[in-house]
Amino acid sequence: MTLIVIGLLIWVAAHLFNRVTGRPKIEPSSGKPYAVVSIIVLASVVLMVIGYRSANGAVYWDRGNGLVWLNNLLMVAAFYCYAASAAKGVKIWLGRQIRHPQLTGFGLWAVAHLLVNGDTPSFILFGGLLAWAIVHARILSATEGPWVRLPAAPRKKEIVALVITVIVTCVVMGIHYALGAQPWG
């Protein structure tokens, strides 16, 4: 579980560094610094995955079919939150209701995975990432000033976002199945 914790600490440090130090956000167009941060984040994910796959711990509950289906519904909502954060210049419906849709989606992802993985390594990994998402959203809200809602997206973008959400959900479920995890209960 040490690797999970190290990966989490690196993840948090990479994501919060600019906010805590007061430096401007590193944008992809700026080149090298963005690449370095991306490599650091990728390394943290690799550490968390290796640590999680090799960790053992107490199991507090088994995944029942009801929890699996609730997990799947939360994952659809999480992917829709990601779609809401991706629209540029306008926001699909959910993006106009939630200030930080990507972090909200990330939090939903973490909660969904906690529901179906009731063991100590999952509490550390998914609970740690959930805590990070909540803290990060609060820091962003405190530093960005008042929330300015973007104009609503045309209905066509709403439909595209929903279709992409369903496709991405099916692809991710297929990847989980290929890796030996049964996502359908």
C-alpha positions in Angstrom: 0.0 0.0 0.0 3.0 2.2 0.2 3.0 2.6 -3.6 -0.6 3.7 -3.5 0.2 6.4 -0.9 3.3 7.6 -2.8 1.3 7.7 -6.0 -1.4 9.7 -4.3 1.0 12.2 -2.8 2.7 12.8 -6.2 -0.8 13.1 -7.8 -1.9 15.7 -5.3 1.4 17.6 -5.5 1.4 17.8 -9.3 -2.2 19.0 -9.4 -2.1 21.5 -6.5 1.4 22.9 -7.0 0.4 25.9 -9.1 -2.6 26.7 -6.9 -0.8 26.5 -3.6 2.3 28.5 -4.8 0.2 31.1 -6.6 1.8 30.5 -10.0 -0.3 30.8 -13.1 -1.9 27.7 -14.4 0.4 25.7 -16.8 -1.4 25.4 -20.2 -0.8 22.8 -22.9 0.3 25.5 -25.3 3.2 26.5 -23.1 5.1 23.3 -24.1 7.7 21.8 -21.9 6.4 22.6 -18.3 3.1 21.0 -19.3 4.9 17.9 -20.6 6.8 17.6 -17.3 3.6 17.8 -15.3 1.9 15.3 -17.5 4.8 12.8 -17.1 4.7 13.3 -13.3 0.9 12.7 -13.2 1.3 9.6 -15.4 4.0 8.3 -13.1 1.7 8.8 -10.1 -1.0 6.8 -11.9 1.4 4.0 -12.6 2.5 3.9 -9.0 -1.2 3.8 -7.8 -2.1 1.1 -10.2 0.9 -1.1 -9.3 0.3 -0.5 -5.6 -3.4 -1.2 -5.8 -3.0 -4.4 -7.8 -0.3 -5.7 -5.4 -2.0 -4.6 -2.1 -3.9 -6.8 0.3 -6.1 -5.7 3.1 -9.2 -6.3 5.1 -12.4 -6.7 3.1 -15.5 -5.0 4.7 -18.1 -5.9 2.1 -18.5 -7.8 -1.1 -19.9 -6.2 -4.2 -23.5 -7.2 -4.6 -25.4 -6.8 -7.8 -27.2 -3.8 -6.5 -24.0 -2.0 -5.7 -22.6 -3.0 -9.2 -25.6 -1.4 -10.9 -25.4 1.7 -8.7 -21.7 1.9 -9.6 -22.6 1.7 -13.3 -25.2 4.5 -13.0 -22.7 6.7 -11.1 -20.1 6.0 -13.8 -22.5 7.1 -16.6 -23.1 10.3 -14.5 -19.3 10.7 -14.1 -18.6 10.4 -17.8 -21.4 12.9 -18.5 -19.8 15.3 -16.1 -16.5 14.9 -18.1 -18.5 15.7 -21.3 -19.9 18.7 -19.6 -16.4 20.0 -18.8 -15.2 19.5 -22.4 -17.5 21.8 -24.3 -15.6 25.0 -25.2 -17.3 28.4 -25.1 -20.8 27.0 -24.2 -21.9 24.4 -21.7 -24.2 21.5 -21.9 -26.9 21.5 -19.3 -24.9 19.8 -16.5 -22.0 22.1 -17.0 -24.2 25.1 -16.3 -25.5 23.5 -13.0 -22.1 22.5 -11.5 -19.2 24.8 -11.1 -16.5 22.1 -11.5 -18.0 19.3 -13.6 -14.7 17.5 -14.2 -13.9 17.3 -10.5 -17.5 16.4 -9.8 -17.2 13.5 -12.3 -13.9 12.5 -10.8 -15.6 12.4 -7.3 -18.5 10.3 -8.7 -15.9 7.9 -10.2 -14.2 7.6 -6.8 -17.5 7.0 -4.9 -18.7 4.5 -7.5 -15.5 2.5 -7.1 -15.7 2.6 -3.3 -19.2 1.1 -3.5 -18.0 -2.0 -5.3 -14.5 -2.3 -3.7 -15.0 -2.6 0.1 -11.4 -3.3 1.1 -8.6 -1.3 2.7 -6.6 -0.7 -0.5 -9.7 0.7 -2.1 -10.4 3.0 0.8 -6.9 4.4 0.5 -6.8 4.8 -3.3 -10.4 5.8 -4.1 -11.0 7.6 -0.8 -7.7 9.5 -1.2 -8.6 10.6 -4.7 -12.1 11.6 -3.6 -10.6 13.7 -0.9 -8.3 15.3 -3.4 -11.2 16.1 -5.8 -13.2 17.8 -3.0 -10.2 19.8 -1.7 -9.2 20.8 -5.2 -12.7 22.0 -6.1 -12.8 24.1 -3.0 -9.4 25.6 -3.7 -10.4 26.4 -7.3 -13.7 28.0 -6.1 -11.8 30.1 -3.5 -9.2 31.3 -6.0 -11.2 31.8 -9.2 -13.7 34.4 -7.8 -17.4 34.5 -8.7 -18.7 31.8 -11.0 -19.7 33.1 -14.4 -22.0 30.7 -16.2 -21.3 30.2 -19.9 -24.1 30.3 -22.5 -26.2 27.2 -23.0 -25.1 24.8 -25.7 -27.4 24.0 -28.6 -29.5 20.9 -28.3 -27.2 19.2 -30.9 -24.3 19.4 -28.5 -26.4 18.0 -25.7 -27.3 14.9 -27.8 -23.6 14.5 -28.9 -22.5 14.6 -25.2 -25.0 12.0 -24.3 -24.0 9.7 -27.2 -20.3 10.1 -26.3 -21.1 9.4 -22.7 -22.8 6.1 -23.6 -20.0 5.1 -26.0 -17.2 5.9 -23.5 -19.1 4.0 -20.7 -19.3 0.9 -23.0 -15.7 1.1 -24.0 -14.5 1.5 -20.4 -16.7 -1.5 -19.3 -15.2 -3.5 -22.2 -11.7 -2.6 -21.0 -12.5 -3.6 -17.4 -13.9 -6.9 -18.7 -10.8 -7.6 -20.8 -8.6 -6.9 -17.7 -10.6 -9.5 -15.7 -13.0 -7.2 -13.8 -16.7 -8.0 -14.3 -18.4 -4.6 -14.7 -22.0 -6.0 -15.1 -22.5 -7.8 -11.8 
